Amino acid sequence: MQAFPAEKPFAATEAVKVTAHLGLRYKHVTVDDFNAGGFSYRNESANLFEQNVCAFPRRRPASRAD
C-alpha cells in the first residue's frame, strides 16, 4: 500500500488551529476463488485508489508563566 498525504494548517481563531488533510492511497488486491450466494468468483485482482478529505481542530497549548 502506498499513501500520499498532504496537510495544511491554518488558524481558525487565535486559540484554535485547523489542519486540512487530503490523502490518496493505492492498493493492489488479489482475490482467491470462492462461491457465494449462487455466484462463482474466479481469481481476480484489482487496483484500488482511495481518497480521503477531512479537517480537524488542534488547540494551541496555553502559554505558561515562568
KESELO-80040 format. One record per residue (C-alpha): residue number from 1; x, y, z. Coordinates in steps of 0.1 Angstrom, whole numbers, plus 5000, padded with zeros to 4 digits. Layout:
<r><nr>NUM</nr><east>X</east><north>Y</north><up>Z</up></r>
...
***
This chain:
<r><nr>1</nr><east>5000</east><north>5000</north><up>5000</up></r>
<r><nr>2</nr><east>5013</east><north>5035</north><up>4991</up></r>
<r><nr>3</nr><east>5000</east><north>5066</north><up>5008</up></r>
<r><nr>4</nr><east>5004</east><north>5102</north><up>4997</up></r>
<r><nr>5</nr><east>4991</east><north>5126</north><up>5024</up></r>
<r><nr>6</nr><east>4991</east><north>5164</north><up>5023</up></r>
<r><nr>7</nr><east>4983</east><north>5187</north><up>5052</up></r>
<r><nr>8</nr><east>4978</east><north>5224</north><up>5055</up></r>
<r><nr>9</nr><east>4975</east><north>5240</north><up>5090</up></r>
<r><nr>10</nr><east>4958</east><north>5274</north><up>5093</up></r>
<r><nr>11</nr><east>4944</east><north>5295</north><up>5122</up></r>
<r><nr>12</nr><east>4906</east><north>5294</north><up>5126</up></r>
<r><nr>13</nr><east>4908</east><north>5316</north><up>5157</up></r>
<r><nr>14</nr><east>4936</east><north>5328</north><up>5180</up></r>
<r><nr>15</nr><east>4931</east><north>5297</north><up>5202</up></r>
<r><nr>16</nr><east>4923</east><north>5271</north><up>5176</up></r>
<r><nr>17</nr><east>4944</east><north>5259</north><up>5146</up></r>
<r><nr>18</nr><east>4927</east><north>5237</north><up>5120</up></r>
<r><nr>19</nr><east>4946</east><north>5213</north><up>5098</up></r>
<r><nr>20</nr><east>4931</east><north>5203</north><up>5065</up></r>
<r><nr>21</nr><east>4941</east><north>5168</north><up>5053</up></r>
<r><nr>22</nr><east>4939</east><north>5153</north><up>5018</up></r>
<r><nr>23</nr><east>4951</east><north>5118</north><up>5013</up></r>
<r><nr>24</nr><east>4954</east><north>5094</north><up>4984</up></r>
<r><nr>25</nr><east>4961</east><north>5057</north><up>4989</up></r>
<r><nr>26</nr><east>4968</east><north>5029</north><up>4963</up></r>
<r><nr>27</nr><east>4963</east><north>4992</north><up>4970</up></r>
<r><nr>28</nr><east>4967</east><north>4962</north><up>4947</up></r>
<r><nr>29</nr><east>4943</east><north>4935</north><up>4958</up></r>
<r><nr>30</nr><east>4942</east><north>4898</north><up>4947</up></r>
<r><nr>31</nr><east>4911</east><north>4878</north><up>4955</up></r>
<r><nr>32</nr><east>4910</east><north>4840</north><up>4956</up></r>
<r><nr>33</nr><east>4883</east><north>4818</north><up>4940</up></r>
<r><nr>34</nr><east>4851</east><north>4814</north><up>4961</up></r>
<r><nr>35</nr><east>4814</east><north>4807</north><up>4958</up></r>
<r><nr>36</nr><east>4788</east><north>4829</north><up>4975</up></r>
<r><nr>37</nr><east>4750</east><north>4832</north><up>4970</up></r>
<r><nr>38</nr><east>4749</east><north>4811</north><up>4938</up></r>
<r><nr>39</nr><east>4777</east><north>4831</north><up>4922</up></r>
<r><nr>40</nr><east>4812</east><north>4818</north><up>4914</up></r>
<r><nr>41</nr><east>4841</east><north>4842</north><up>4916</up></r>
<r><nr>42</nr><east>4874</east><north>4833</north><up>4899</up></r>
<r><nr>43</nr><east>4908</east><north>4846</north><up>4909</up></r>
<r><nr>44</nr><east>4909</east><north>4883</north><up>4901</up></r>
<r><nr>45</nr><east>4930</east><north>4913</north><up>4910</up></r>
<r><nr>46</nr><east>4921</east><north>4950</north><up>4913</up></r>
<r><nr>47</nr><east>4939</east><north>4983</north><up>4916</up></r>
<r><nr>48</nr><east>4921</east><north>5004</north><up>4942</up></r>
<r><nr>49</nr><east>4926</east><north>5042</north><up>4948</up></r>
<r><nr>50</nr><east>4911</east><north>5057</north><up>4979</up></r>
<r><nr>51</nr><east>4908</east><north>5094</north><up>4986</up></r>
<r><nr>52</nr><east>4900</east><north>5110</north><up>5019</up></r>
<r><nr>53</nr><east>4894</east><north>5146</north><up>5028</up></r>
<r><nr>54</nr><east>4890</east><north>5160</north><up>5063</up></r>
<r><nr>55</nr><east>4897</east><north>5189</north><up>5087</up></r>
<r><nr>56</nr><east>4904</east><north>5186</north><up>5124</up></r>
<r><nr>57</nr><east>4909</east><north>5212</north><up>5151</up></r>
<r><nr>58</nr><east>4941</east><north>5214</north><up>5171</up></r>
<r><nr>59</nr><east>4941</east><north>5236</north><up>5202</up></r>
<r><nr>60</nr><east>4972</east><north>5256</north><up>5208</up></r>
<r><nr>61</nr><east>4988</east><north>5248</north><up>5242</up></r>
<r><nr>62</nr><east>4982</east><north>5275</north><up>5268</up></r>
<r><nr>63</nr><east>5013</east><north>5296</north><up>5275</up></r>
<r><nr>64</nr><east>5029</east><north>5290</north><up>5309</up></r>
<r><nr>65</nr><east>5041</east><north>5318</north><up>5331</up></r>
<r><nr>66</nr><east>5076</east><north>5311</north><up>5344</up></r>
***
